[in-house]
């Protein structure tokens, strides 16, 4: 039980939970973007919605007034295309808005740490030279 408590209090679990919640909210934004922007653009070129793109695999294929398949087997490739677009948009936004800036930030942070370490090393060398010069003067 102690190990489990330490695992929960480490912070990783809380960060993961926050990431899941933000990811779920972000998914809603991407879905709304695809339905509100991408689908109408595609609709200007063809059908009104990507979900309406389908092909009949085994016919005769018929769709009822409610949009349900009444006979035949449809391949709903428009739905797959819509999901693929949602995935690509989500991946692009996550990469360009989260991963890339974080990578740049960590690179700058490492660079600053390296500069600070180099400065400290130069100070140590300089102090050693001053010490050696003072010792030489006292002799």
N, C-alpha and C positions, 0 to 999 in steps of 0.2 A: 504494500500500500504506500510506503514511503517513496519508492521509486516512481510510482504513478503520480503522486502528488508533486514530486520534483519535475516530472515531465510536463505536467499541466502548468506549473508556475514558471517554467523556463521562458515562456514568451512565444515560442514557435507555434504552439497550438492556438493561441489568441491571434497571432498574425495570420495563420492559415484560415481561421474562422472569418476574420475580417476580409481576407482575399476572396473567400467563397461568396460572402454577402455582396461585396462590390462586383464580383464577376456576374452574379445573378442579376443585379441591377443593370449592369452594363449590357448584358445579353438582351434585356428588354429594349434598351436604347437602339442597339444594332437591329433587332427585329423590326422596330418601328421605322428605322431608317430604310431598311430594305423594302418594307411594305409601302412606306410613304413616298420614297424617292426613286429607288431602283425599279420597283415594279411598274410605276407609271411611265418611266422612261422606256422600259421594255414594252409596255402597253402601247406607246406611241409607234413602235416599230411593228407590232403584231397584236397578239392577244392582250386582253385587259389585265391579266394577272399571270405570273409565272406558273402558278398552280394549275392553270388551265391547259398548259402544254402537256400532252400525253399521247401515247401511241397505243394502238390496239395490238396486243400480242396474239390473242386467240379470239377470233370473231365468230359470229357477228357481235360487235360491241355496242352497247346502248347505255345511255345515262339517263336517269330519271329527272324529274323536274327539280328535285332537291339537290341534285349533283351526285347522288349515289349511283354506283355502277349496278345496273339491273341485269346485264348479261355480258359475257365475254371477260377477258382479262386485259386490263390496261397496265402499261408501264408509265408511271407518273414521273417522267424525267424532268418536268418543270419544277416539281417539288424538290427533287434532288439538286437541281441547278440553283434554286432559291437558297437551300441550306448551304450549298457550297459557297455562294456569294456571301452569306452571313458569316460563315467561318473565315473566309478571306478578309472580309472587312474587320472582323473582330481581331484576327491575328495581326493585321496591318496596324490597327490602332494601338493594340497592346505593345507591339514592337516599337513603333515610332513615338508613342507617348509615354511608355514606361521603361522598356528595356534599353533603348538607345540613350535616353537622358541619364538613366542610372549608370550605364556603362561609362559614359563621359564623366559623370560625377565621381565615380570610383577611380577612374584614371587620373583626374585632376587631384583627387585626394592622395593617391599614391605619389604623384609627382610632388605635391607639397610636402609629404612625409619624407621623400628622398632628398629634397632641397634642405629641409630642416636637419636631416641626418648628416648631410654633407657639411652644412654650416657648423654643426656641433663637432664634427671631426676636425674641421679647419681650426675651430677655436681650441680644441685640445692640443693640436699640433703647435699652434701659436703660443699657447700657455706653456707648453713644454720648452719651446725655444726661449721664451722669456725666462723661465726657471733656469735653463742651462746658462743663459747669458749672465744672470745674477750670480749664479754659483761661480762662474768663471771670473767675475769681477771681484768676488770676495777672496779669491786665492791670490 
